[in-house]
Amino acid sequence: MSRRRFFIPISLVLLFAAGNSAALAQDKGSVDPKPLPPLANPNDPKLAAKQLFARKVLPAKLPVQSIGSYSKGCVAGAEQMPLNGETWQVMRPSRNRYWGHPDMIALLKRLAAKAHKDAGWSGILVGDIGQPRGGPALSGHASHQIGLDADIWLTPMPDRKLSREEREETSAVMMVRDDRLDIDPKVFTPGHVLVIRDAAQEPSVQRIFVNAAIKKALCREAKGDRSWLSKIRPWWGHDYHFHIRMRCPSGSKTCEGQKDQEGGEGCSAADLAYWFKDEVLHPKPPAEPATPKPGLTLAQLPAECRKVLAAPNAKP
């Protein structure tokens, strides 16, 4: 693997011990992250794999590979999204989730430049991509495991460099109306349509997840070639950010991808009806709290992920 220059802030030396809450765009990070304690028995076959992957602060010194599926896999030879660029800034760096397949990092840099050119934004705010070796995370995402998922804040980047405190504590802007039936026109602008369109028009992008109200707005506002709308999928949450998912790259032979979308634009009333049912918009809380799941074990991940965990660190 070629030698790369990595920026390793103090927060990665003192790895952030995240809780069990979902790591969504509005969840705050930590300006004073604490180290994860050593594992009493890292070879315990019942140990959740997330405990092992969360303790790796650098990528594996192995050839680049996305291994397994988006929610059950890992990544070798991951690349860092630089924390700062002319048209991007990385948010919540204390999570140490700004690593991905090199193709994803290149895509995000292209998208940042397009957001500046097409939408007039100063740039984009990049949320979670993945851990240095992918795999399950301690909190939040079920996916983001093979370096091919990334979250982009729907809040445009300001025209200045954010402080560390701002990156960890600033909340993303809610884009959906209080009644959940449509976007908030005071904050969701034509620029948002252009940025999401630019992402969807990337040939390597297979899906983009957004709140259903945002999908409805995109269907209403899209002009000209609308074929990119087929990639936009309504999904729970995603009202502060949108989620990019790439296809399996060539060369990643053990990567398990998904089928392309079917059914055209997905903009008909029938396509969207489910998402605006009252029981979906306002679900009733469960009678009893859900029992926390123990999480995937290393044995449940592809066998290659053992090699990824055992590999030496890529040199900073």
Stockholm file with secondary structure:
# STOCKHOLM 1.0

chainA/1-316         MSRRRFFIPISLVLLFAAGNSAALAQDKGSVDPKPLPPLANPNDPKLAAKQLFARKVLPAKLPVQSIGSYSKGCVAGAEQMPLNGETWQVMRPSRNRYWGHPDMIALLKRLAAKAHKDAGWSGILVGDIGQPRGGPALSGHASHQIGLDADIWLTPMPDRKLSREEREETSAVMMVRDDRLDIDPKVFTPGHVLVIRDAAQEPSVQRIFVNAAIKKALCREAKGDRSWLSKIRPWWGHDYHFHIRMRCPSGSKTCEGQKDQEGGEGCSAADLAYWFKDEVLHPKPPAEPATPKPGLTLAQLPAECRKVLAAPNAKP
#=GR chainA/1-316 SS CCCCCCCCCHHHHSCCCCCSSCCCTTSCCCSSCCCCCCCSCTTCTTSBHHHHHTTCCSCBSSCCEEEEETTEEEEESCEECCSEETTEEECCGGGCCBEECHHHHHHHHHHHHHHHHHHCCSCEEECCCBCTTCSCCSSSCSSCCSSCEEEEESSCCCSSCCCHHHHHHCCCCCCBCTTSSSBCTTTCCHHHHHHHHHHHTSTTEEEEEECHHHHHHHHHHCCSCCGGGGGEEECSSCSSEEEEEECCCTTCTTBCCCCCCCSTTCCSHHHHHGGGSHHHHSCCCCSSCCCCCCCCBGGGSCTHHHHHHHSCBCCC
#=GC SS_cons         CCCCCCCCCHHHHSCCCCCSSCCCTTSCCCSSCCCCCCCSCTTCTTSBHHHHHTTCCSCBSSCCEEEEETTEEEEESCEECCSEETTEEECCGGGCCBEECHHHHHHHHHHHHHHHHHHCCSCEEECCCBCTTCSCCSSSCSSCCSSCEEEEESSCCCSSCCCHHHHHHCCCCCCBCTTSSSBCTTTCCHHHHHHHHHHHTSTTEEEEEECHHHHHHHHHHCCSCCGGGGGEEECSSCSSEEEEEECCCTTCTTBCCCCCCCSTTCCSHHHHHGGGSHHHHSCCCCSSCCCCCCCCBGGGSCTHHHHHHHSCBCCC
//
